[in-house]
Amino acid sequence: MHNSFFQGIFDQTELSIMVSQFLLCIVISLLIGIFYAFLYSFKNRSSQSFIITLALLPTIVCVVIMMVNGNVGAGVAVAGAFSLVRFRSVPGTAKEIGMLFLAMATGLILGMGYLGYAVLFAIILGLVFTLLTQTGLGIKSSPSSDKILRITIPEDLDYNDIFDDLLEKYTSKYEVLSVKTTNMGSMFKLTYNITLKDLSTEKKFIDALRCRNGNLEISISKQETNYNEL
C-alpha cells in the first residue's frame, strides 16, 4: 500500500481546512461509525439510541478535533470529548464503554487528518471484536450450578432455619438475598443465592422444599450477571 495513503491530509496545509477536506473527513467518519454500529448490533443486545450514538460519535469527535487543530485549546477539547463517555459509564456494560472509546479514538485519528490510519484501525479492531464475539470468550459453555432460589411460604412459618438442613444437603453454599411479604402480607417470599452440589438432584431438592412450604410457589433460575455491571 502506498505511503501516501497514510499521510495526514492536513500535513501540507495551513491551519485553515478546505471544504473538500472537511467533507471527506465527515464522509469517512460516518462510514466508519455506521460500520461500528452494524458490527456491534450483530449478536449483541443494545438499544437503538446506543447504536445511533455509536454511528455518529466518530464524526462528532472528528469535527471537534478539526475545529481546534493547531490551537492551544486542543487538549481541553480532547478531554471534553472523551468525557462524553460519562453518560453511558454508569448504566452501560464494559463492552458498550469499550465501543464508545473505540469510536472516539477513531474520531480523534480522523480529526487529525490521518484517514488511512483511521480506516486501518477500524478494520483491525472490527475484526478482533468480531472474532472475540464469535468465539464466545468468557462465556461458560457448561450449565452453571449457581442458581437463584425463590420460595413462597405462609406467614405463620418461621423461615429462619426451616430450610437449612435441605440447603446443606443439596447445596455446597447458600446465601439469603432478600425476604419480603407478598399477597397482602399473608405470605413471605424468600430469595437465595445457591450453588447446587449436583444439577441432577434439582427436582429432588424442589420436591423436598415443597413438603416444607405447603406446596406453594418455588422457582429456581440461573444467576445472571447484572446487565449494568462491568
Buried (B, 14 or more C-beta within 10 A) or exposed (E): EEEEEBBBBBEEEEEEBEEEBBEBBBEBBBBBBBBBBEBBBEEBEBEEEBBEBBBBBBBBBBBBBBBBBEEEEBEEBBEEBBEBBEEBEEEBBEBBBBBBEBBBBBBBBBBBBBBBBBBBBBEEBBEEBEEEBEEEEEEEEEEEBBBBBBBBBEEEEEBEEBBEEBBEEBBEEBEBEEEEEEEEEEBBBBBBBBBBBEEEBBEEBBEBBBEBBEEBEBEBEEEEEEEEEE
